């Protein structure tokens, strides 16, 4: 079972592996650089050597990188848009150098430009970056959002629209976040709603594009479009929804990553991973 959490890279990107091992990860997610800066400190050859050494030692794989939250691939401001595209390229290249297969990103916020315009600019951004990274095996993985504010990607149709406009579709994957799905109006808290949501996803996007799952309960109610994560089983999705996911054989080999609230000692990650494993019946 590929199950893990988002781990800190404080002290060096390779240090995430020991943290992941400590809490019981078999897969994990990291940032590839300081999340609060446009430009990260360049990766050295020693950084890469240390990373690959720890990866082999712990056998935590695959590793997923989440993009900086500064990136907005449909930013209205041209300077911000250029910075976003440059940062996206830089992070894809970091993934390539480290051998990381999945780069998860939020599509972007249209900031008053309108949804159709925003979706087109996101696809243009992806096409530009993919053109600069020909031959890369790293997947650009769109995360379904909660739809807070003017964020795009909160409907499966929007995600499909972006992928349809991307020229190299083999580079594209999708990440579903349970909190985001629920907040966007997809009721995965019960069997009927869960099965309907997955049928829609498969019909509109295709389950073959699902590369990563973020496991987070939701503080917000169904359709609230509130992106507020809660501990597993403690929010509006509850035990039933997560039990369905953990016992769905289609997802057994898909990385399932916690992004739940945590303190400095990572006890919350241990608790949430333990809870998730407790749902498994298969």
C-alpha positions as a LaTeX table, in Angstrom:
\begin{tabular}{lrrr}
\hline
Residue & $x$ (\AA) & $y$ (\AA) & $z$ (\AA) \\
\hline
Unk1 & 0.00 & 0.00 & 0.00 \\
Unk2 & 1.51 & 3.33 & $-1.08$ \\
Unk3 & 0.70 & 5.59 & 1.86 \\
Unk4 & 2.56 & 8.60 & 3.23 \\
Unk5 & 2.52 & 12.28 & 4.08 \\
Unk6 & 4.02 & 15.58 & 3.06 \\
Unk7 & 7.46 & 15.78 & 4.66 \\
Unk8 & 9.64 & 18.81 & 5.45 \\
Unk9 & 12.94 & 19.31 & 3.59 \\
Unk10 & 14.40 & 21.51 & 6.34 \\
Unk11 & 18.13 & 20.90 & 6.52 \\
Unk12 & 18.37 & 19.58 & 2.96 \\
Unk13 & 16.04 & 17.87 & 0.52 \\
Unk14 & 17.44 & 14.43 & 1.43 \\
Unk15 & 16.41 & 14.82 & 5.10 \\
Unk16 & 12.76 & 14.20 & 4.15 \\
Unk17 & 13.47 & 10.47 & 3.84 \\
Unk18 & 14.41 & 10.00 & 7.49 \\
Unk19 & 11.31 & 11.93 & 8.57 \\
Unk20 & 9.20 & 9.78 & 6.28 \\
Unk21 & 10.74 & 6.59 & 7.62 \\
Unk22 & 10.11 & 7.77 & 11.18 \\
Unk23 & 6.35 & 8.17 & 10.68 \\
Unk24 & 5.94 & 5.04 & 8.55 \\
Unk25 & 5.72 & 6.36 & 4.98 \\
Unk26 & 5.99 & 4.04 & 2.00 \\
Unk27 & 5.60 & 7.04 & $-0.33$ \\
Unk28 & 5.77 & 10.77 & 0.42 \\
Unk29 & 5.41 & 14.31 & $-0.90$ \\
Unk30 & 7.91 & 17.17 & $-0.57$ \\
Unk31 & 8.59 & 20.66 & $-1.84$ \\
Unk32 & 11.63 & 20.79 & $-4.11$ \\
Unk33 & 12.75 & 24.14 & $-2.64$ \\
Unk34 & 11.68 & 26.86 & $-0.21$ \\
Unk35 & 7.95 & 27.15 & $-0.85$ \\
Unk36 & 7.85 & 30.87 & $-0.07$ \\
Unk37 & 10.40 & 31.98 & $-2.65$ \\
Unk38 & 10.23 & 32.25 & $-6.42$ \\
Unk39 & 13.83 & 31.19 & $-6.87$ \\
Unk40 & 15.19 & 28.28 & $-4.86$ \\
Unk41 & 18.79 & 27.56 & $-3.97$ \\
Unk42 & 20.27 & 25.59 & $-6.89$ \\
Unk43 & 20.61 & 21.85 & $-6.38$ \\
Unk44 & 24.24 & 20.79 & $-6.13$ \\
Unk45 & 25.62 & 17.45 & $-7.26$ \\
Unk46 & 26.12 & 16.62 & $-3.57$ \\
Unk47 & 22.43 & 17.39 & $-2.90$ \\
Unk48 & 21.44 & 14.96 & $-5.64$ \\
Unk49 & 23.88 & 12.28 & $-4.44$ \\
Unk50 & 22.62 & 12.57 & $-0.84$ \\
Unk51 & 18.99 & 12.45 & $-2.02$ \\
Unk52 & 19.47 & 9.31 & $-4.12$ \\
Unk53 & 21.45 & 7.61 & $-1.35$ \\
Unk54 & 18.67 & 8.20 & 1.20 \\
Unk55 & 16.00 & 7.19 & $-1.31$ \\
Unk56 & 17.74 & 3.84 & $-1.85$ \\
Unk57 & 18.29 & 3.30 & 1.88 \\
Unk58 & 14.68 & 3.92 & 2.94 \\
Unk59 & 12.97 & 2.59 & $-0.23$ \\
Unk60 & 10.29 & 5.27 & 0.10 \\
Unk61 & 8.97 & 5.59 & $-3.42$ \\
Unk62 & 7.65 & 7.15 & $-5.47$ \\
Unk63 & 8.29 & 10.65 & $-4.18$ \\
Unk64 & 5.85 & 13.36 & $-5.27$ \\
Unk65 & 6.81 & 17.04 & $-5.48$ \\
Unk66 & 4.20 & 19.72 & $-4.82$ \\
Unk67 & 4.75 & 23.04 & $-6.54$ \\
Unk68 & 5.25 & 26.33 & $-4.75$ \\
Unk69 & 1.95 & 28.00 & $-3.93$ \\
Unk70 & 3.30 & 31.22 & $-5.49$ \\
Unk71 & 2.87 & 29.74 & $-8.96$ \\
Unk72 & $-0.22$ & 30.89 & $-10.86$ \\
Unk73 & $-0.20$ & 29.65 & $-14.46$ \\
Unk74 & $-3.01$ & 32.04 & $-15.47$ \\
Unk75 & $-1.95$ & 35.12 & $-13.53$ \\
Unk76 & $-3.42$ & 38.37 & $-14.86$ \\
Unk77 & $-0.26$ & 40.33 & $-14.10$ \\
Unk78 & 2.28 & 39.63 & $-16.85$ \\
Unk79 & 5.26 & 39.80 & $-14.49$ \\
Unk80 & 3.68 & 37.25 & $-12.14$ \\
Unk81 & 2.77 & 35.04 & $-15.09$ \\
Unk82 & 6.38 & 35.03 & $-16.33$ \\
Unk83 & 7.68 & 34.29 & $-12.83$ \\
Unk84 & 5.18 & 31.44 & $-12.54$ \\
Unk85 & 6.20 & 29.89 & $-15.84$ \\
Unk86 & 9.90 & 30.22 & $-14.99$ \\
Unk87 & 9.34 & 28.71 & $-11.53$ \\
Unk88 & 7.33 & 25.84 & $-13.03$ \\
Unk89 & 10.19 & 25.09 & $-15.42$ \\
Unk90 & 12.72 & 25.22 & $-12.58$ \\
Unk91 & 10.72 & 22.79 & $-10.45$ \\
Unk92 & 10.18 & 20.37 & $-13.34$ \\
Unk93 & 13.92 & 20.41 & $-13.90$ \\
Unk94 & 14.58 & 19.72 & $-10.20$ \\
Unk95 & 12.26 & 16.72 & $-10.44$ \\
Unk96 & 14.12 & 15.47 & $-13.50$ \\
Unk97 & 17.51 & 15.77 & $-11.81$ \\
Unk98 & 16.28 & 13.96 & $-8.70$ \\
Unk99 & 14.42 & 11.26 & $-10.62$ \\
Unk100 & 11.01 & 12.28 & $-9.25$ \\
Unk101 & 8.12 & 11.19 & $-11.52$ \\
Unk102 & 5.22 & 13.43 & $-10.39$ \\
Unk103 & 5.01 & 17.23 & $-10.10$ \\
Unk104 & 1.67 & 18.25 & $-8.57$ \\
Unk105 & 0.44 & 21.81 & $-9.11$ \\
Unk106 & $-2.69$ & 23.90 & $-8.62$ \\
Unk107 & $-3.96$ & 25.09 & $-12.02$ \\
Unk108 & $-4.23$ & 28.77 & $-11.06$ \\
Unk109 & $-6.61$ & 31.64 & $-10.28$ \\
Unk110 & $-8.10$ & 33.65 & $-13.12$ \\
Unk111 & $-8.38$ & 36.80 & $-10.92$ \\
Unk112 & $-11.28$ & 38.29 & $-12.84$ \\
Unk113 & $-10.25$ & 37.25 & $-16.35$ \\
Unk114 & $-13.03$ & 34.67 & $-16.53$ \\
Unk115 & $-12.85$ & 30.90 & $-16.38$ \\
Unk116 & $-12.52$ & 30.19 & $-20.11$ \\
Unk117 & $-9.70$ & 32.71 & $-20.50$ \\
Unk118 & $-7.97$ & 31.37 & $-17.40$ \\
Unk119 & $-8.13$ & 27.76 & $-18.60$ \\
Unk120 & $-6.66$ & 28.77 & $-21.98$ \\
Unk121 & $-3.75$ & 30.64 & $-20.34$ \\
Unk122 & $-3.01$ & 27.63 & $-18.08$ \\
Unk123 & $-2.79$ & 25.37 & $-21.13$ \\
Unk124 & $-0.60$ & 27.93 & $-22.92$ \\
Unk125 & 1.71 & 28.00 & $-19.89$ \\
Unk126 & 1.98 & 24.21 & $-19.85$ \\
Unk127 & 2.67 & 24.08 & $-23.58$ \\
Unk128 & 5.44 & 26.66 & $-23.21$ \\
Unk129 & 7.11 & 24.81 & $-20.34$ \\
Unk130 & 6.73 & 21.40 & $-21.98$ \\
Unk131 & 8.35 & 22.77 & $-25.14$ \\
Unk132 & 11.37 & 23.78 & $-23.03$ \\
Unk133 & 11.50 & 20.37 & $-21.35$ \\
Unk134 & 11.22 & 17.99 & $-24.29$ \\
Unk135 & 12.22 & 14.47 & $-23.36$ \\
Unk136 & 11.44 & 14.90 & $-19.65$ \\
Unk137 & 9.59 & 11.96 & $-18.11$ \\
Unk138 & 8.19 & 14.00 & $-15.22$ \\
Unk139 & 4.40 & 14.19 & $-15.27$ \\
Unk140 & 2.71 & 17.57 & $-14.82$ \\
Unk141 & $-0.07$ & 16.57 & $-12.42$ \\
Unk142 & $-3.07$ & 18.91 & $-12.11$ \\
Unk143 & $-4.58$ & 18.97 & $-8.63$ \\
Unk144 & $-8.37$ & 19.25 & $-8.49$ \\
Unk145 & $-9.09$ & 22.29 & $-6.31$ \\
Unk146 & $-11.85$ & 23.29 & $-3.91$ \\
Unk147 & $-12.77$ & 26.30 & $-6.07$ \\
Unk148 & $-12.05$ & 28.88 & $-3.38$ \\
Unk149 & $-12.02$ & 32.44 & $-4.72$ \\
Unk150 & $-11.26$ & 32.44 & $-8.45$ \\
Unk151 & $-9.30$ & 29.18 & $-8.34$ \\
Unk152 & $-9.80$ & 26.99 & $-11.39$ \\
Unk153 & $-9.83$ & 23.20 & $-11.57$ \\
Unk154 & $-12.71$ & 22.58 & $-9.17$ \\
Unk155 & $-14.80$ & 20.77 & $-11.77$ \\
Unk156 & $-13.68$ & 17.70 & $-13.69$ \\
Unk157 & $-14.76$ & 19.44 & $-16.89$ \\
Unk158 & $-12.26$ & 22.25 & $-16.26$ \\
Unk159 & $-9.41$ & 19.79 & $-15.75$ \\
Unk160 & $-10.39$ & 17.99 & $-18.96$ \\
Unk161 & $-10.50$ & 21.31 & $-20.80$ \\
Unk162 & $-6.92$ & 22.08 & $-19.80$ \\
Unk163 & $-5.68$ & 18.63 & $-20.81$ \\
Unk164 & $-7.53$ & 18.89 & $-24.15$ \\
Unk165 & $-5.60$ & 22.10 & $-24.93$ \\
Unk166 & $-2.21$ & 20.69 & $-23.90$ \\
Unk167 & $-0.26$ & 19.50 & $-26.93$ \\
Unk168 & 1.76 & 16.73 & $-25.26$ \\
Unk169 & $-0.98$ & 14.91 & $-23.38$ \\
Unk170 & 1.39 & 12.11 & $-22.34$ \\
Unk171 & 2.98 & 14.60 & $-19.94$ \\
Unk172 & $-0.31$ & 15.16 & $-18.09$ \\
Unk173 & $-1.69$ & 13.52 & $-14.94$ \\
Unk174 & $-4.29$ & 14.40 & $-12.30$ \\
Unk175 & $-4.27$ & 14.49 & $-8.49$ \\
Unk176 & $-7.49$ & 14.32 & $-6.50$ \\
Unk177 & $-7.59$ & 15.81 & $-3.02$ \\
Unk178 & $-10.42$ & 14.42 & $-0.88$ \\
Unk179 & $-10.99$ & 17.71 & 0.94 \\
Unk180 & $-11.05$ & 19.63 & $-2.33$ \\
Unk181 & $-13.43$ & 17.16 & $-3.97$ \\
Unk182 & $-15.88$ & 17.35 & $-1.10$ \\
Unk183 & $-15.68$ & 21.15 & $-0.82$ \\
Unk184 & $-16.21$ & 21.42 & $-4.59$ \\
Unk185 & $-19.47$ & 19.48 & $-4.27$ \\
Unk186 & $-18.47$ & 15.87 & $-4.96$ \\
Unk187 & $-19.94$ & 13.85 & $-2.10$ \\
Unk188 & $-17.44$ & 11.08 & $-1.35$ \\
Unk189 & $-18.63$ & 10.65 & 2.24 \\
Unk190 & $-20.95$ & 7.73 & 1.36 \\
Unk191 & $-20.86$ & 4.79 & $-1.03$ \\
Unk192 & $-23.44$ & 6.14 & $-3.50$ \\
Unk193 & $-21.76$ & 9.54 & $-3.81$ \\
Unk194 & $-18.29$ & 8.00 & $-3.91$ \\
Unk195 & $-19.16$ & 5.67 & $-6.78$ \\
Unk196 & $-20.93$ & 8.44 & $-8.68$ \\
Unk197 & $-17.91$ & 10.75 & $-8.28$ \\
Unk198 & $-15.52$ & 8.14 & $-9.61$ \\
Unk199 & $-17.81$ & 7.35 & $-12.55$ \\
Unk200 & $-17.86$ & 11.04 & $-13.43$ \\
Unk201 & $-14.09$ & 11.28 & $-13.08$ \\
Unk202 & $-13.60$ & 8.26 & $-15.33$ \\
Unk203 & $-16.13$ & 9.47 & $-17.92$ \\
Unk204 & $-14.80$ & 13.04 & $-18.05$ \\
Unk205 & $-11.05$ & 12.69 & $-17.37$ \\
Unk206 & $-10.27$ & 8.97 & $-17.23$ \\
Unk207 & $-8.98$ & 7.02 & $-14.24$ \\
Unk208 & $-5.83$ & 6.23 & $-16.21$ \\
Unk209 & $-4.76$ & 9.85 & $-15.64$ \\
Unk210 & $-5.05$ & 9.60 & $-11.85$ \\
Unk211 & $-1.47$ & 9.65 & $-10.55$ \\
Unk212 & $-1.72$ & 10.91 & $-6.94$ \\
Unk213 & $-4.37$ & 11.11 & $-4.19$ \\
Unk214 & $-4.20$ & 13.63 & $-1.34$ \\
Unk215 & $-5.99$ & 12.30 & 1.75 \\
Unk216 & $-7.46$ & 15.12 & 3.85 \\
Unk217 & $-10.71$ & 15.41 & 5.72 \\
Unk218 & $-12.67$ & 18.63 & 5.24 \\
Unk219 & $-13.51$ & 21.33 & 7.77 \\
Unk220 & $-15.94$ & 22.81 & 5.27 \\
Unk221 & $-19.31$ & 21.36 & 4.34 \\
Unk222 & $-20.22$ & 19.74 & 1.02 \\
Unk223 & $-20.01$ & 22.31 & $-1.77$ \\
Unk224 & $-18.67$ & 25.04 & 0.52 \\
Unk225 & $-15.61$ & 25.57 & $-1.75$ \\
Unk226 & $-13.62$ & 26.05 & 1.45 \\
Unk227 & $-10.07$ & 24.69 & 1.27 \\
Unk228 & $-9.55$ & 23.78 & 4.93 \\
Unk229 & $-7.98$ & 20.42 & 5.73 \\
Unk230 & $-8.91$ & 18.38 & 8.82 \\
Unk231 & $-7.52$ & 15.23 & 10.44 \\
Unk232 & $-8.74$ & 11.95 & 8.96 \\
Unk233 & $-12.18$ & 10.99 & 10.24 \\
Unk234 & $-12.56$ & 14.25 & 12.18 \\
Unk235 & $-14.19$ & 16.35 & 9.46 \\
Unk236 & $-17.21$ & 16.34 & 7.17 \\
Unk237 & $-16.08$ & 13.38 & 5.05 \\
Unk238 & $-15.69$ & 11.07 & 8.03 \\
Unk239 & $-14.72$ & 7.44 & 8.41 \\
Unk240 & $-16.99$ & 6.04 & 5.70 \\
Unk241 & $-15.45$ & 8.04 & 2.86 \\
Unk242 & $-11.86$ & 7.16 & 3.74 \\
Unk243 & $-12.74$ & 3.52 & 4.27 \\
Unk244 & $-14.06$ & 3.41 & 0.70 \\
Unk245 & $-10.81$ & 4.84 & $-0.67$ \\
Unk246 & $-8.54$ & 2.61 & 1.40 \\
Unk247 & $-10.39$ & $-0.50$ & 0.24 \\
Unk248 & $-10.57$ & 0.45 & $-3.43$ \\
Unk249 & $-8.20$ & $-1.92$ & $-5.28$ \\
Unk250 & $-7.94$ & 0.51 & $-8.20$ \\
Unk251 & $-5.94$ & 2.83 & $-5.97$ \\
Unk252 & $-3.66$ & 0.33 & $-4.31$ \\
Unk253 & $-0.61$ & 1.35 & $-6.35$ \\
Unk254 & $-1.38$ & 5.06 & $-6.48$ \\
Unk255 & 0.52 & 7.27 & $-3.98$ \\
Unk256 & $-1.87$ & 8.38 & $-1.23$ \\
Unk257 & $-0.49$ & 11.40 & 0.62 \\
Unk258 & $-1.61$ & 13.13 & 3.82 \\
Unk259 & $-1.67$ & 16.93 & 3.92 \\
Unk260 & $-3.42$ & 17.12 & 7.29 \\
Unk261 & $-2.54$ & 19.67 & 10.01 \\
Unk262 & 0.66 & 18.88 & 11.87 \\
Unk263 & 2.92 & 20.07 & 14.65 \\
Unk264 & 6.69 & 19.95 & 14.85 \\
Unk265 & 6.93 & 16.41 & 16.24 \\
Unk266 & 4.93 & 14.72 & 13.44 \\
Unk267 & 2.68 & 12.86 & 15.92 \\
Unk268 & $-0.32$ & 13.92 & 13.85 \\
Unk269 & 1.08 & 12.15 & 10.80 \\
Unk270 & 1.57 & 8.94 & 12.80 \\
Unk271 & $-2.00$ & 9.21 & 14.10 \\
Unk272 & $-3.54$ & 9.84 & 10.68 \\
Unk273 & $-1.53$ & 7.08 & 8.97 \\
Unk274 & $-2.53$ & 4.66 & 11.74 \\
Unk275 & $-6.17$ & 5.63 & 11.29 \\
Unk276 & $-6.02$ & 5.14 & 7.52 \\
Unk277 & $-4.41$ & 1.73 & 7.85 \\
Unk278 & $-7.11$ & 0.78 & 10.34 \\
Unk279 & $-9.75$ & 1.13 & 7.60 \\
Unk280 & $-8.13$ & $-1.52$ & 5.39 \\
Unk281 & $-10.13$ & $-4.73$ & 5.09 \\
Unk282 & $-8.81$ & $-6.11$ & 1.82 \\
\hline
\end{tabular}
